[in-house]
Amino acid sequence: MEGLPHHVILRGNNRRRIFSQAPSYRRFLLYLADALKRSDCQLHALALMSNHIHMIVTPSRVEGLSSCVQRLAQRYAMFRNRTTESSGKLFDQRFHAVAITTEEQLAITCAYVDLNPVRAGLVLDPSRYPWSTAGLHCGMSDWCQITPSLWTPCAWYQALGRDEDVRRKQYRRWIEACRERAEAVDRAERQAIEREAEAADRIVREAKRIAPEQGNIRRPDGRRAC
């Protein structure tokens, strides 16, 4: 849909590696700048990972988004195959795009994109990852390899404050809150898995106590217990 930001995901075909060294990241950014200009799209957030890419892009016309992504993917795939002396599809057949219809969704998606390197264990501070827009959002441009000319701050980010310093501070607080929330969810999930495993072991121990002569008792998860 034109005029709406979209969360775009491009994945390597069969988890194929998309980037290897800094020159490949830079070449992708060069092609991205050209694709955005030719399709009249704006980039609000970006994270380049080794085998997938996250972007938030707003097209100005209906066919703008598909035109932008297809042009970008085709040019970069040709470059990648040529420089690595390989062949075949670099990207999955179809990119994934979700329209962002509310400010809350936009805020959460921005944080999700910029926190990708943290979730992958590449950095502790998202603004220190050179191939994402976290440095631009947080005012750490010295670390960021994405030029400001490629980036258009979204309306939600612009509304965080009256000047750049205020917006950057507010965004840093927001992204830190999102990270803490995600880590809390991860901890809760790990604890739930541990509790389930402990409960399964208790069931097995009780079964062995009641019927020790049965040598083929199995845990609820299907593994042999004894």
C-alpha positions in Angstrom: 0.0 0.0 0.0 1.4 3.4 -1.0 2.1 5.9 1.8 2.3 3.2 4.5 5.6 2.0 6.0 6.3 -1.8 5.4 8.5 -4.2 7.4 10.4 -5.9 4.6 12.4 -9.1 5.1 14.8 -10.6 2.6 16.3 -14.0 3.4 19.1 -15.9 1.8 17.9 -18.9 -0.2 18.2 -22.0 2.1 19.9 -19.8 4.7 22.6 -18.9 2.1 25.1 -16.3 3.3 24.4 -12.8 1.8 27.3 -10.8 3.1 30.9 -11.8 3.9 33.1 -8.8 4.2 32.7 -5.0 4.5 32.8 -4.4 0.7 29.8 -6.6 0.1 27.8 -4.7 2.7 28.8 -1.4 1.1 27.9 -2.6 -2.4 24.5 -3.6 -1.1 24.0 -0.1 0.4 25.0 1.4 -2.9 22.4 -0.6 -4.8 19.8 0.1 -2.1 20.3 3.9 -2.5 19.8 3.6 -6.3 16.7 1.3 -5.9 15.1 3.7 -3.3 15.6 6.7 -5.6 14.3 4.9 -8.8 11.2 3.6 -7.1 10.5 6.7 -5.0 10.7 4.9 -1.7 11.9 6.0 1.7 14.0 3.9 4.1 13.3 4.3 7.9 15.2 1.4 9.4 17.7 -1.2 8.3 19.6 -4.1 9.7 22.0 -6.1 7.4 22.6 -9.6 8.9 24.8 -12.3 7.4 21.9 -14.3 5.9 18.9 -12.0 6.1 17.9 -8.3 5.9 15.3 -6.3 7.7 14.1 -2.9 6.4 11.3 -0.5 7.0 10.4 1.1 3.7 7.6 3.5 2.7 6.6 3.4 -1.0 5.0 6.5 -2.6 3.1 4.4 -5.2 1.4 1.0 -5.2 4.1 -0.8 -7.2 7.0 1.1 -5.6 7.9 -1.4 -2.9 8.1 -4.5 -5.2 10.0 -2.5 -7.8 12.5 -1.4 -5.2 13.1 -4.8 -3.7 13.2 -6.6 -7.0 15.7 -4.2 -8.5 17.9 -4.3 -5.4 17.8 -8.1 -5.0 18.6 -8.7 -8.7 21.5 -6.4 -8.9 23.1 -7.5 -5.7 22.6 -11.2 -6.4 24.4 -10.8 -9.7 27.2 -9.0 -8.0 27.4 -11.6 -5.2 27.4 -14.6 -7.6 30.1 -12.9 -9.7 32.4 -12.0 -6.9 32.1 -15.4 -5.1 32.2 -17.4 -8.4 28.9 -19.1 -7.5 25.5 -19.5 -9.2 21.9 -20.1 -8.3 19.4 -18.1 -6.3 20.8 -15.8 -3.6 17.5 -14.8 -2.1 14.3 -16.6 -1.3 11.9 -16.5 -4.2 9.6 -13.9 -2.6 10.4 -11.2 -0.1 8.2 -10.8 2.9 6.5 -7.5 3.6 4.0 -6.5 6.3 2.2 -3.1 6.2 2.6 -1.0 9.4 -0.7 0.7 10.1 -0.3 2.1 13.6 2.3 4.2 15.5 2.7 1.5 18.1 3.4 -1.1 15.5 5.9 1.3 13.9 7.7 1.9 17.2 7.9 -1.8 18.0 9.1 -2.7 14.5 11.9 0.0 14.5 13.2 -1.4 17.8 12.9 -5.0 16.4 15.0 -4.1 13.3 17.7 -2.2 15.3 17.9 -5.0 18.0 18.5 -7.8 15.5 22.3 -7.8 16.0 21.8 -7.9 19.7 19.5 -10.9 19.5 22.1 -12.6 17.2 24.8 -12.1 19.9 26.9 -9.8 17.6 27.0 -6.8 19.9 25.8 -5.8 23.3 25.0 -2.2 22.3 22.8 -2.0 19.2 24.2 1.4 18.2 27.7 -0.2 17.9 26.6 -2.4 15.1 27.9 -0.7 11.9 25.3 -2.2 9.4 22.1 -1.0 11.0 20.3 2.3 11.6 20.5 2.0 15.4 23.6 4.3 15.3 21.6 6.9 13.3 18.6 6.7 15.6 20.8 6.9 18.7 23.1 9.6 17.5 26.2 7.3 17.3 26.9 8.0 13.6 30.7 7.4 14.1 30.0 3.7 14.4 27.4 3.6 11.7 28.3 2.7 8.1 24.9 3.7 6.8 25.0 7.2 5.4 22.4 9.7 6.7 21.4 10.5 3.1 20.1 6.9 2.8 17.9 7.3 5.9 14.6 9.1 6.3 13.5 9.3 10.0 9.9 8.0 10.2 7.1 10.2 11.6 7.0 8.3 14.9 10.7 9.0 15.5 10.3 12.7 14.5 7.6 13.0 17.1 9.8 11.8 19.9 11.1 15.4 20.6 11.5 18.9 19.3 15.2 18.5 18.4 17.7 15.8 17.5 19.2 15.4 21.0 15.9 14.9 22.6 14.8 12.4 19.9 18.0 10.4 20.3 17.7 10.2 24.0 14.1 9.1 23.8 14.9 6.5 21.2 17.7 5.1 23.4 15.3 4.8 26.3 12.8 3.1 24.1 15.1 0.6 22.5 16.6 -0.3 26.0 13.1 -0.9 27.3 12.3 -3.1 24.3 15.5 -5.1 24.9 14.8 -5.6 28.6 11.2 -6.7 27.8 12.5 -9.2 25.2 15.1 -10.6 27.6 12.4 -11.0 30.3 10.3 -12.9 27.8 13.3 -15.1 26.9 14.0 -15.8 30.6 10.4 -16.7 31.2 10.4 -19.1 28.3 13.6 -20.8 29.4 12.3 -21.1 32.9 9.1 -22.7 31.6 11.1 -25.2 29.5 13.2 -26.0 32.6 10.1 -26.5 34.7 8.6 -28.9 32.1 11.8 -30.9 32.0 11.9 -31.1 35.8 8.3 -32.2 35.9 9.0 -34.9 33.2 11.9 -36.2 35.3 9.7 -36.4 38.4 7.2 -38.4 36.5 9.9 -40.8 35.4 11.4 -41.2 38.9 7.9 -41.8 40.3 7.2 -44.4 37.6 10.5 -46.2 38.3 9.7 -46.2 42.0 6.3 -47.7 41.5 7.2 -50.2 38.8 11.0 -50.8 38.9 10.6 -54.0 37.0 9.6 -52.2 33.9 12.8 -51.5 32.0 11.3 -49.6 29.0 9.7 -46.7 30.7 9.8 -43.6 28.5 9.6 -39.9 29.4 6.7 -37.8 28.2 9.0 -36.3 25.6 9.6 -39.8 24.0 13.1 -40.3 25.3 14.0 -43.6 27.0 14.0 -43.2 30.8 15.8 -46.3 31.9 
